Amino acid sequence: MNIQNNKGGIPRIRAAYKSLPPSEKKVADYVLENPETIIYFSVSELANKVEVSDSTIIRFCKNVGFNGYQEFKLFVAQDLVVPIENINEDIQLDDDLETISQKIAYSNKKAIEETMSMLNLAELKKAIDVIVKARKIEFYGVGASGITGFDAKYKFLRIGKIVDSYSDAHLQAMSAATLSTDDVVVGISHSGSTKDVVDSCQIAKKAGATVICITGHNRSPITQVADIKLLSATKERPLASGALRSKIAQLHVLDLIFTGVAIQMKDQMIEYTEKTAKAVIDKLY
């Protein structure tokens, strides 16, 4: 899809407005009045704001001319930003290097602070406890969240847990189908609406595994599947998907989980940290 060569999101809404049914006109009115806000919403969050069903939002997107909600948000975001904001919406074209550095540092620090303010410690403790007891842990994520999953695999492998991470949708689904009640899946999706990850988590849950989600949206599809919900903060424009601060928020939550698990598994952690360190010592000059 080449966004640059297509009519923008807001013009499409205005062009289709008269032909929309009343419930979808309510959606259109809200979007036109709050375009800067809605690009951060999940389907469920927008539906809740407008007081319509999730299915009404999806029908609205298709009637206006989009394949789905995510494409709709991309086009609206395209209408709102200049190119530099596609990278980081806090950066201005006339910022000098010192200002840019300070803004990015502040933004990344804010990601952790906001995550801590939203994090439910009772849910965090549940996540730690089930992972300590798990026979196997699997991390599911695609794109930038997939990279976060591989980082988590590295951490838990070092302390002797049986762990894997998949960013391929087919491998996620196949592996999820083989899990049992002794296993744990961690689904990572900032939007909470990544279909491949949500579908794989559903398969894992059907197989009996405990599902943990790490997401930036409390009312999103992945939270409907998960047994344990952990929120990572920070807003992310659709065109800036995979922004570092979103990844920092995810990594922070995973670091909290890992540290909690490592403390509970103190003796095994020490033993396997030494073993894994020795295993790769000859890889250094």
C-alpha positions in Angstrom: 0.0 0.0 0.0 1.4 3.4 -1.0 -0.3 5.9 1.3 1.2 8.9 -0.5 -0.8 8.0 -3.7 -4.2 7.7 -2.0 -6.8 10.1 -0.9 -6.3 11.0 2.8 -8.4 9.7 5.6 -10.2 12.9 6.6 -11.2 13.8 3.0 -12.6 10.3 2.5 -14.8 10.7 5.6 -16.1 14.0 4.5 -16.8 12.6 1.0 -18.7 9.6 2.3 -20.5 11.4 5.2 -23.9 11.9 3.7 -24.3 8.3 2.7 -23.4 6.9 6.2 -26.1 5.5 8.5 -26.7 7.5 11.8 -24.5 5.3 14.0 -21.6 5.7 11.6 -22.2 9.4 11.3 -21.6 9.5 15.1 -18.2 7.9 14.5 -17.4 10.3 11.6 -18.3 13.3 13.8 -16.1 12.2 16.6 -13.2 11.4 14.2 -13.5 14.8 12.5 -13.5 16.6 15.8 -10.7 14.6 17.4 -8.3 13.3 14.7 -5.3 13.9 16.9 -6.8 11.7 19.6 -8.3 8.8 17.7 -5.0 7.7 16.1 -4.0 6.4 19.5 -7.2 4.5 20.1 -7.8 0.8 19.7 -11.1 -0.2 18.0 -12.7 -0.8 21.4 -11.5 2.5 22.9 -13.0 4.4 20.0 -16.2 2.5 20.2 -16.4 3.3 23.9 -15.9 7.0 23.3 -18.6 7.2 20.6 -20.9 4.8 22.4 -21.3 2.4 19.5 -20.2 -1.3 19.0 -16.8 -2.4 17.8 -18.6 -3.8 14.7 -19.9 -0.3 13.9 -16.4 1.1 13.9 -15.3 -1.7 11.5 -18.3 -1.1 9.2 -17.6 2.7 9.2 -14.0 2.1 8.1 -15.1 -0.1 5.2 -17.9 2.2 4.2 -15.5 5.1 4.1 -13.2 3.1 1.9 -10.6 1.4 4.0 -9.7 -2.3 4.3 -9.9 -2.1 8.1 -9.3 0.0 11.2 -5.5 0.0 11.1 -5.5 1.3 7.5 -8.0 3.9 8.5 -5.7 5.2 11.3 -2.7 5.2 9.0 -4.5 7.5 6.5 -5.8 9.8 9.3 -2.2 10.0 10.7 -1.0 10.8 7.2 -3.3 13.8 7.1 -2.0 15.1 10.4 1.8 14.9 10.3 4.7 16.3 8.4 7.5 13.9 7.5 9.7 14.5 10.5 6.8 13.6 12.8 6.6 10.2 11.2 9.8 9.4 13.1 9.1 11.2 16.4 6.1 13.6 16.8 7.9 15.6 19.5 10.7 16.6 17.1 10.4 19.8 15.1 12.2 20.5 11.8 14.1 23.5 13.2 15.3 21.7 16.4 19.1 21.7 16.9 20.9 18.5 17.9 21.0 19.4 21.6 17.3 20.0 21.6 16.6 16.7 19.7 18.8 14.8 22.2 17.0 16.3 25.2 13.6 15.6 23.7 14.3 12.0 23.0 15.9 11.4 26.4 12.9 13.0 28.1 10.5 10.9 25.9 12.2 7.6 26.7 12.3 8.5 30.5 8.7 9.4 30.4 7.8 6.0 28.8 9.1 4.2 31.9 7.5 6.7 34.4 4.1 6.3 32.6 4.4 2.6 32.5 5.0 2.4 36.3 2.0 4.6 37.0 -0.2 2.3 35.0 1.3 -1.1 36.0 -0.9 -3.3 38.2 1.5 -4.9 40.7 -0.9 -7.7 41.6 -1.0 -8.7 37.9 2.8 -8.4 37.7 3.1 -10.8 40.7 0.8 -13.2 39.0 2.9 -13.1 35.9 6.1 -13.8 37.9 4.5 -16.7 39.8 3.2 -18.5 36.8 6.5 -18.1 34.9 8.5 -19.5 37.8 6.3 -22.6 37.8 6.0 -22.9 34.0 7.4 -25.9 32.1 7.9 -23.7 29.1 7.6 -20.0 28.2 6.9 -18.7 24.7 7.0 -15.1 23.6 4.8 -14.0 20.6 5.3 -10.7 18.8 5.6 -9.4 15.2 7.6 -6.5 13.9 9.2 -4.4 16.6 7.4 -6.4 19.3 8.9 -9.6 17.9 12.4 -8.1 18.6 11.3 -7.5 22.1 10.3 -11.1 22.4 13.7 -12.3 21.3 15.3 -10.1 23.9 13.1 -11.7 26.6 14.1 -15.2 25.3 17.8 -14.3 25.8 17.2 -13.2 29.4 15.2 -16.3 30.5 17.5 -18.7 28.7 20.4 -17.5 30.7 18.7 -18.6 34.0 17.8 -22.0 32.8 14.1 -21.7 31.8 12.9 -23.6 28.7 11.9 -20.7 26.5 11.3 -19.7 22.9 10.2 -16.7 20.9 8.4 -16.6 17.6 7.8 -13.7 15.3 6.4 -15.8 12.4 2.6 -16.2 12.5 2.7 -19.8 11.3 5.3 -20.9 13.8 3.5 -19.1 16.6 0.2 -20.9 15.8 1.9 -24.3 15.4 3.8 -24.1 18.6 0.8 -22.7 20.5 -1.2 -25.7 19.5 1.4 -28.0 21.2 1.3 -26.3 24.6 -0.3 -27.6 27.8 -1.6 -26.4 31.1 2.0 -26.3 32.4 3.1 -23.7 29.9 2.9 -19.9 29.6 2.6 -17.6 26.6 3.5 -13.9 26.6 1.8 -12.0 23.8 3.5 -8.6 23.1 1.6 -6.0 21.1 1.6 -2.3 21.7 -1.7 -1.8 19.9 -3.2 -5.0 21.4 -4.8 -5.5 18.0 -2.1 -7.4 16.1 -4.1 -10.2 14.6 -1.4 -12.8 14.3 -0.4 -12.4 17.9 -4.0 -12.4 19.2 -4.9 -15.5 17.1 -1.8 -17.4 18.4 -2.6 -16.5 22.0 -6.2 -17.8 21.5 -4.8 -21.1 20.2 -2.4 -21.3 23.2 -5.3 -20.6 25.6 -7.4 -23.3 23.9 -4.5 -25.7 24.4 -4.6 -24.9 28.1 -1.6 -22.5 28.5 -1.7 -19.4 30.7 -1.7 -16.3 28.5 0.0 -13.0 29.6 -0.2 -9.9 27.5 1.9 -6.8 27.4 0.1 -4.0 25.6 -0.4 -0.3 25.6 -4.2 -0.5 25.3 -6.4 -1.7 28.1 -9.5 -2.3 26.0 -8.0 -4.2 23.0 -8.5 -7.6 21.5 -5.5 -9.2 23.2 -6.7 -8.2 26.7 -9.9 -10.2 26.0 -7.7 -13.3 25.5 -5.2 -12.9 28.2 -5.4 -14.3 31.7 -2.9 -11.7 33.0 -2.8 -8.2 31.6 0.2 -5.9 31.9 0.0 -2.4 30.5 3.0 -0.5 29.0 2.4 3.2 28.5 3.3 5.7 25.8 1.4 7.0 22.8 2.5 5.9 19.4 1.3 7.4 16.1 0.4 4.7 13.5 3.1 6.1 11.2 5.7 5.8 14.0 4.9 2.2 14.7 7.8 0.5 16.4 9.0 3.7 18.1 11.8 3.2 20.5 9.9 4.5 23.5 7.1 1.9 23.0 9.8 -0.7 22.9 11.5 0.8 26.1 8.1 0.5 27.9 7.8 -3.2 26.8 11.4 -4.0 27.8 10.9 -2.3 31.2 7.9 -4.6 31.9 9.8 -7.6 30.8 12.8 -6.6 32.9 10.5 -6.4 36.0 9.1 -9.9 35.3 12.6 -11.3 34.7 14.0 -9.8 37.8 11.1 -11.1 39.9 11.5 -14.6 38.4 15.3 -14.6 38.9 14.9 -13.7 42.6 12.4 -16.5 43.2 14.7 -18.9 41.4 17.9 -17.6 43.1 19.8 -20.9 43.3 19.0 -22.0 39.8 19.6 -18.5 38.5 23.2 -18.5 39.9 23.9 -21.9 38.6 22.7 -21.4 35.1 24.0 -17.8 34.7 27.5 -19.3 35.4 26.9 -22.2 33.0 25.7 -19.9 30.2 28.5 -17.4 30.7 31.1 -20.2 30.5 29.4 -21.6 27.4 30.1 -18.5 25.4 33.4 -17.3 27.0 35.5 -18.6 24.1 33.4 -16.5 21.7 35.3 -13.4 23.0 38.8 -12.3 22.0 
